[in-house]
C-alpha cells in the first residue's frame, strides 16, 4: 500500500501537467520577492492546474506585458516601486486606460503606511489588499484561489455574453432575411391580388356578355325555331296525303328544332342557377302531367322511341313548376341520346317520406373513372365524345335538385346502361 501512494501522486501531477497552468503576474522591484513567490507557486495547484509566474520589476514593465497579454488572470502588485504610488497608478491605468476590468488585482505592500488599506480599497478598483509581513504561504494560496474563482466566473460570463451577442447577431440576420422574404412575399401577394382582381373583373365582364348573348339567343332563336316547327307540322299534314315518304325527314326536322329549344332553355337555366339569380318558387306540384307531357314530347322528337312510364299513387311533390320540368326533360334527353334504339324506362314512386323519380337506359353507360365528376359543369365522359352535347345538363339537374332540398344518385356500368335516381320532398301536411 505504501508503495502505491507515490504512484498516485505522480498520476495526479501528470493529469495536472496536461492542463495549462494558471498565470500570475508578479509586479515588484524586489528580486527576492520574485524568487520567494516562484518557490511558493510551484507547490500550488487549483482545479488540477498548477501555477506559473510572469515577472515584472516595475510598473512600466508590467504595463508593457499587460498591453500585449491582457488575459493574465491575477496580478500580485507592489505599491511602492519607481515611485511611492507607482502600483496605484498602474491600477488606474489598467482599469481606466486599458479597460481591463477582468484581471484580479491583489495589492501587497511592505509599507502600508504609504498606502492605507481603507483609502486604497475605497479609492482604487482592487480585489484584495495584503501586507507582505502577513502574507504567509497559506494566505497567499487562499487569496489566489479566491481571485481565480472570481476571474473564472467573469471569464465565463464574458464568454457567454459573446456567444449571446453572436447568437443575437445571427438571429437579427435571420430576422432581417425573413423580414425581407416576408416583404417580398407580401409584394408578390399584392401583385397576385392585383392580377386576380383584373382577372375577376374580366371574368365578370365576360359572364355579363355571356348572359347578354344567351338572352339574345333565347329571344332571337325561339321565334324562327317556332316558325320552322310550325312549317314542318303543316308539311307533315300535306305529306300524309301527297307524299308519305317525306314524313321521316320532317320528323327529323322537328326533332332537331325540339333539341335546339331544349338546349337554349337548359343554357339559360344553368346560367341563372350558376349566378344565383334563379329564385325557387315552391308549391304543391303534380309530377304526373309533367312526366306524361315530357314522354310524349321526346317520343315525337325521337321518331317514336319506346319510353316506358310507370307511376305510383303518390305523384305530388313540393317544387318549382318551371324548374322541375327541366330536370325531367334533361334526364329523358340524356337517356335517349346515349341509348340508341333500346327502351328507356321512367318510374315515379313513394319513398322515404318523399317521391323517387328514376330514369334508366341501356346505352353506352359512364366509365367508372368519370362518374365522380359527371355532375361538374361542362364535364363529359370519355366515351361520349362522338355524340353532341354541352356537358351542362346533369350539372343543372343537380343544382335544381339541391335547391329543392332533394338528392340525386347515379349508377352506371359501361356498355350496359345508366340509372339516375332523384329524391324529392312531398308537400307539407298543412298545405
Secondary structure as GFF3:
##gff-version 3
##sequence-region A 1 431
A	DSSP	alpha_helix	2	17	.	.	.	ID=ss1
A	DSSP	beta_strand	22	27	.	.	.	ID=ss2
A	DSSP	alpha_helix	31	42	.	.	.	ID=ss3
A	DSSP	beta_strand	45	46	.	.	.	ID=ss4
A	DSSP	beta_strand	49	56	.	.	.	ID=ss5
A	DSSP	alpha_helix	59	68	.	.	.	ID=ss6
A	DSSP	beta_strand	74	77	.	.	.	ID=ss7
A	DSSP	alpha_helix	86	92	.	.	.	ID=ss8
A	DSSP	pi_helix	93	97	.	.	.	ID=ss9
A	DSSP	beta_strand	104	109	.	.	.	ID=ss10
A	DSSP	three_ten_helix	112	114	.	.	.	ID=ss11
A	DSSP	alpha_helix	117	123	.	.	.	ID=ss12
A	DSSP	beta_strand	128	131	.	.	.	ID=ss13
A	DSSP	alpha_helix	137	239	.	.	.	ID=ss14
A	DSSP	three_ten_helix	244	246	.	.	.	ID=ss15
A	DSSP	alpha_helix	247	274	.	.	.	ID=ss16
A	DSSP	beta_strand	282	286	.	.	.	ID=ss17
A	DSSP	alpha_helix	287	301	.	.	.	ID=ss18
A	DSSP	beta_strand	307	311	.	.	.	ID=ss19
A	DSSP	beta_strand	316	320	.	.	.	ID=ss20
A	DSSP	alpha_helix	324	337	.	.	.	ID=ss21
A	DSSP	beta_strand	344	351	.	.	.	ID=ss22
A	DSSP	beta_strand	354	361	.	.	.	ID=ss23
A	DSSP	three_ten_helix	368	373	.	.	.	ID=ss24
A	DSSP	three_ten_helix	382	384	.	.	.	ID=ss25
A	DSSP	alpha_helix	393	403	.	.	.	ID=ss26
A	DSSP	beta_strand	407	413	.	.	.	ID=ss27
A	DSSP	beta_strand	417	425	.	.	.	ID=ss28
###
